[in-house]
């Protein structure tokens, strides 16, 4: 499993490369997910980890449980 989570306010090239990485891994048999979080960038993208109710924390919990 590979989750490519990026800030939606990143440059178009950064977003393209992140999407391309998810697509490449997916084409090679890995279950992937790509998401650009609105309003965030590489300095703030980890901010949702401070909120136990955020979608990002919920996703990490799912992954830890093997979902």
Secondary structure, DSSP 8 states (H G I E B T S, - for coil): -EEEEEETTS-HHHHHHHHHHHHHHHHTT--EEEEEETT--TTTTTGGGG-TTSHHHHHHHHHHTT-
